[in-house]
Each structure stands twice: as C-alpha cells, then as structure tokens.
Amino acid sequence: MSNFFVRLLSSLFTFSLIMSGSSVASAATNDTLVVYFSATGNTRAMAATISTAIGADTYEIVPQEPYSEDDLNYHNESCRANNEQRNATLRPKLKALDADLTPYKTVILAYPLWWAEEPRIVDTFIESYDFSGKTVVPVCTSGSSDIAQSIVNLKKNIKGKPSFKEGKRFSSHVTADEFKSWYESL
C-alpha cells in the first residue's frame, strides 16, 4: 500500500475517533505515545504518519475553545494566537485532562511552531501531567522556524523532568520511512 493511502487511512481512523469523542486512537500497542496539538491539521497529518511509521498510539491535545481561522490570523496583531504567544505564562484550557501516560516509556510531543515557540496550549498539557521516568521526543511542523527555542521552553515547563531526545522540525508531509529512519537514529 502506498504511503499516501497509509496516511489517508490513518488520518481517517484518527478523525473518526476524534469525532466520536475519543482522544486515544488505539489501545496501547507498544511503549510509545504520540501526543499532538494541531490547529490547522498539518501537525495532525504528521502525527498520523508518525503513529503509522512506528506503531505508536496517539493522543490529541484539544483546546476547550477551538481555534478559528481568525484566531490564527498572524497578520492581525490582536489575534488569539499572537496574544497567547506574547504571554509566556498564559495557559489555554484543555477540553479534557484524560491522557493516561502510565503505560508509555516514550512520549513523542508533536506541535506546530507559533513564532518559533510551542503554542501555549502545549505548555498547559505538559504542566498537567507528570513525565517522571519518561523520554520525551519533541517534533514540530513549521514553515521556517527552528525547533530550538521550543525545546528550551519545554524543558523549563515540563512536570517531572523527563529525559529528552533531540528534537526535529518536519514537514507535515513527512513520509513514514523518513520519520522512522530519523527516529531509529536517536
């Protein structure tokens, strides 16, 4: 089956579970969980590819108040995303705090970069759970920004002080083979 169809099936499966109110895409199949936030769908596509590539489970960080197109209009200085990013202490509310990190040794944290940093809702998530004894692998989508500052922020804000692997910025169109090759090199 081509990568396109694998990604399409994985995305459809994840979408159908999200629509049914479930945020965990499957029962634990291994010791890795992909936790992702996606406001526009780009990071969701990458998370689905990652899940398929390494057989990991997924969990979506869902905001209590979804982001609209106007909220993400970066050309508007007063849009929600810009206002959140200007305030490093702001923590947008989550729709649910129902992730069970217990069975997982590794958490791949996937998010877009907003002004070269993780969205504040990712900080809400990482401060809400204890990552003690976990390995965190940050990955992001971005048109041009580097992941470095977001990793500094994650390490500062994460609860439980887990070990971190090197992070990387990917295209939302990363293939399963590309991701798996990088991941296995860590």
N, C-alpha and C positions, 0 to 999 in steps of 0.2 A: 504494500500500500504506500502511495507517495506521501511525502512529508505534509503536503497540502491537505490531503484527506485525513491524515492522523491528527493534524492541528485542528481541522474543522470538526471532526468527531469529538475531540477532547473539549473544544470550546463549547460545542452544543451540549455536551454532557454537563459541563460546569454551569452553563447558562440555565439548563433545565433544573438543576438542583438549587441554584440561587433563586429562581422564580418560585420554586416550591417552598422556599423559606429555609433551606438547609445551607449552611455555610461550609460544611466539610464535604468535600467531593467524594470521598470514598472511605471505607474502613481502613484502618492502619494496615498498609501492605509492607512497610519497612520502617526504618527508624528516622525518616526524613519527612519534614513538613514544609511545604511552600506556603508562606504567609504573604499575601499580597494586597496592595491597595491600588486601585485603578479608577481614575475619574473619567477617563475617555475611552477606555477599552484597550489601549496599547499595552499596558502592563498586564492586563488580564490575558491577552494573547500570549505574551511572553511566559507568564506563569503556567498556562496550559501546556505550552511546549516543554517547559522545564519538567513539569509533572510527568508528561509522557516520556521524556528522554530518560529519566532516572527512576520512574515508577514511584514517585513521591505522592503523598496526599496533599490536598490544598485547603487553605482557609482564606476567605476573603475578609479584609477589614472593610466594614460597611459603615459609612457615616450615618448618624441619626438623621441628619438633614442632608439629602443627596446634593451633590454639586451640579448646578445648572450650567448651561453654556455661558450665561452672563457672569456667573461666579468665577469662571475660568478665563475671562477676557483680560489677559495680562496687559493689554494696551490701555485698560481703564485702571488708573492708579488706585481707585477705591473698590475694586472688585474683591470679592471674598478671599480668593486665593492670595492676592497681594497683601491684603490686610492681615491674614493669618501668618504669612511668611515674615512680615515686618515685626511680629511679636513672638519672640522665641519662647515665651512662657505660655502662650495660648495652647489649649488642648481641646480641639473639637470633640464633641461627644460621639461615642460609638453607638450603633444601633443595638449591639449586643456584646456582652462580655462572656462568650460561651466557648472560647477556644480551649481545648484540652491539650496542653503541651507535654503532659506527663509521659506518654509513650515514645516521645521522639528525642533522639540524641542531637539531631541537626535540624536547625530551622533556617531555611533559605528565606531571607526577607527581601521581597521584591516590591519596588515602588518607583514612581516617576520622580524626576528631579524638578523641583519648582525653585527657580532662582538659585540653582546649584546646591540645593539642600533637600532633604526629605520633607514631604508635606507634614505639617504639624499633627495630622491625624495618625501618622505612623508613630510619632512620639507618644501620643495618647495610648496606643496599643502597647508599645514596648515598656511603658511605665506601669501598665496594668497587670502584667504577668511577671512571674519570677523565672528568669532564664538561667538560674544556677545550674551548673553541670551541663549546659547545652553548648553546642558550637553554632555560631551564627555566621551565615554566609550572605552578605549584602549584595544584591544585584539591582540594577536600575535601568530604566529607559530614559533617554534624553536625546534631544536633537543635537546638543553640542556640549553641554556641561560635563565636567569631570565629577566622579563619584566621591572624591577625597573628602570634601567638607562634610558631606552627609555621614560618612563613616566616623569622623571625629565626633559629630553630634550624637550618633547612635551610641557610641562607646561611653559618652558622658551621661546620657539619659537612660540607658537600659537598666532594668532592675535585675539584680542578681549577678551582674558582672560575669557573663559567659566568656568563653574564648571566641575569638573572631578569626575567620579565614579572610584572605584577600578578597576584596570585592571587585566588581567589574560592571561597566556600563555596556548594555547590549541594545541592539535594535529590537523593536517589538517583533520583528520578522526573523529573529534568530532561529536557526534550524535546530532540531533535536540533536543532530550529530555535532553541530558547532558547540552547543551548550555542554553536551556530555563530554566532549573532548576537553574543554576548559575545566569542567568540574572534576574530572578524573585526574587532572594535573595538579590539583591543590594539595 
